[in-house]
Amino acid sequence: MSETIHTIGFPSSMSSIKALEQTCNTNEINLNSKLKSLDTVQKPGGKKVTEAIFVEQVSPAGLGQLTVRKTTANDGATFKGKAFILTQPVDVSVFRTQSM
Amino acid sequence: MRPKEPFKFVMQFTMTALMFFVLFCQPQIALAQSKPTEFDSRLDDKGLCTGNGQLRPTEYCDFWTIYRDNRTGDANQQRIAADARNELIKYVRGRVDRFYEEYTNKKKFNRNLLQTIFDILEIGAAAAIGITNGERAKEVIGIALGGVQATRTSLNKNFELLQTRIIINKMRENRAQVLARIVVNMRKPVADYSWLDAKNDLREFLYVGTFNNAMDSLAAETGDAAQNAEQTLRIVSNDLVEVPETTAAQAVMASAAQRGLVQLEQNLANDQTRPEATQTLRNILAELNQDAELRQRTEARGLSATSDGAAILAAIIGIRREAVLAGRSDLASRINQAIVAVVNGDN
């Protein structure tokens, strides 16, 4: 069965990595989907946004438990991506903690 | 020959001062710095703490023995092992901190020593020019002094104090990051964070406190920053829905709603708890229907007060998802609020 993908954008003015973490977790819950990637992109008009891609889940269990940190070498992240923090691109690592 | 004697005296005095400086100051600092034995790459803890191990008898070995003997035991023993592991971490951290202090002090001292040597040479040469009578001799000393000053300028340019400070700051930042990780992991049981895991983190804690590592780290970061700045961003469709930054209150509410839904899903799967879970979901539906905008959406999905619990749960999740994808995160927040209100029995 193919995965159902949902893509949304976060504002480039995101205030901090902690705020990005909260936004990712809340949207995982609201979309009932697992975050798969984060990337810095641009709209045709030049507006910069952080693109977040989610994979839809059947059960709500285990969602909204992400930790986002600035990337460091060999940090063992679930996945690495890029995000705008205060309009500047930042390399981030996303960690998924144990499910509830 | 008379005019040459004061010159000779100045040069001898300068050279003696230099030798004193190098001989008596440098070795004291150099001797103090050595890598902690715990990180000897040729020996593991067993080698260090058994037989004629280099670390016997030390507190390190006492804690390590307690850890080893209790690591795989019952719950109580594992708690003892976790305490011993944490004591080992504190012990080795202290040793690494001492190594770091000595390492950075040596770097700072070497810089100051070099500057002092240049001062002595310059002052000596300047004094010799003042004392010497012969024009040719003055010219030669003047050229030599010019050489010393040029070398000093070049060294200062390449190893400026500010740059050294930046590198030390980078080392401090890297150390703080690794230490934060270790402190968080100290709360974990030994099954999730063993002493070997901790030792690997402590080894990283040791290495990030060195100049070479800080230089590598700075080089990597500046390279990444340059790459980011130059990167051409991928163009996406204008249709991409933008979701606002979540506030702390919204995040807490979403998390509470999530816990409620997960619990309801589990209760629906159990024959004994299903009726109560179904009733709670019907109450949530009633709460949602008090909001005109949300009522439209629940009615569009054909939900009623007699709907099946699983159907209501699936519909709530679906409506909330559609709201976000339509750029209506505010609606999703209202749904979470309704879930929490009912689950917490506020209604």
Chai-1 contact restraints between the chains, C-beta under 6 A:
chainA,res_idxA,chainB,res_idxB,connection_type,confidence,min_distance_angstrom,max_distance_angstrom,comment,restraint_id
A,I8,B,V241,contact,1.0,0.0,6.0,A-B,restraint_1
A,I8,B,V243,contact,1.0,0.0,6.0,A-B,restraint_2
A,G9,B,L240,contact,1.0,0.0,6.0,A-B,restraint_3
A,G9,B,E242,contact,1.0,0.0,6.0,A-B,restraint_4
A,M14,B,E245,contact,1.0,0.0,6.0,A-B,restraint_5
A,A19,B,E245,contact,1.0,0.0,6.0,A-B,restraint_6
A,Q22,B,T246,contact,1.0,0.0,6.0,A-B,restraint_7
A,Q22,B,A251,contact,1.0,0.0,6.0,A-B,restraint_8
A,T23,B,E245,contact,1.0,0.0,6.0,A-B,restraint_9
A,T23,B,T246,contact,1.0,0.0,6.0,A-B,restraint_10
A,T26,B,T246,contact,1.0,0.0,6.0,A-B,restraint_11
A,T26,B,Q250,contact,1.0,0.0,6.0,A-B,restraint_12
A,T26,B,A251,contact,1.0,0.0,6.0,A-B,restraint_13
A,T26,B,A254,contact,1.0,0.0,6.0,A-B,restraint_14
A,I29,B,A254,contact,1.0,0.0,6.0,A-B,restraint_15
A,I29,B,Q258,contact,1.0,0.0,6.0,A-B,restraint_16
A,N30,B,R320,contact,1.0,0.0,6.0,A-B,restraint_17
A,N30,B,V324,contact,1.0,0.0,6.0,A-B,restraint_18
A,N30,B,A332,contact,1.0,0.0,6.0,A-B,restraint_19
A,L31,B,R321,contact,1.0,0.0,6.0,A-B,restraint_20
A,L31,B,V324,contact,1.0,0.0,6.0,A-B,restraint_21
A,N32,B,I317,contact,1.0,0.0,6.0,A-B,restraint_22
A,N32,B,R321,contact,1.0,0.0,6.0,A-B,restraint_23
A,T40,B,L233,contact,1.0,0.0,6.0,A-B,restraint_24
A,V41,B,L233,contact,1.0,0.0,6.0,A-B,restraint_25
A,V41,B,R234,contact,1.0,0.0,6.0,A-B,restraint_26
A,V41,B,V236,contact,1.0,0.0,6.0,A-B,restraint_27
A,Q42,B,L233,contact,1.0,0.0,6.0,A-B,restraint_28
A,Q42,B,I235,contact,1.0,0.0,6.0,A-B,restraint_29
A,K43,B,N238,contact,1.0,0.0,6.0,A-B,restraint_30
A,P44,B,I235,contact,1.0,0.0,6.0,A-B,restraint_31
A,P44,B,N238,contact,1.0,0.0,6.0,A-B,restraint_32
A,P60,B,L261,contact,1.0,0.0,6.0,A-B,restraint_33
A,P60,B,V262,contact,1.0,0.0,6.0,A-B,restraint_34
A,A61,B,V262,contact,1.0,0.0,6.0,A-B,restraint_35
A,G64,B,S255,contact,1.0,0.0,6.0,A-B,restraint_36
A,G64,B,Q258,contact,1.0,0.0,6.0,A-B,restraint_37
A,P89,B,N228,contact,1.0,0.0,6.0,A-B,restraint_38
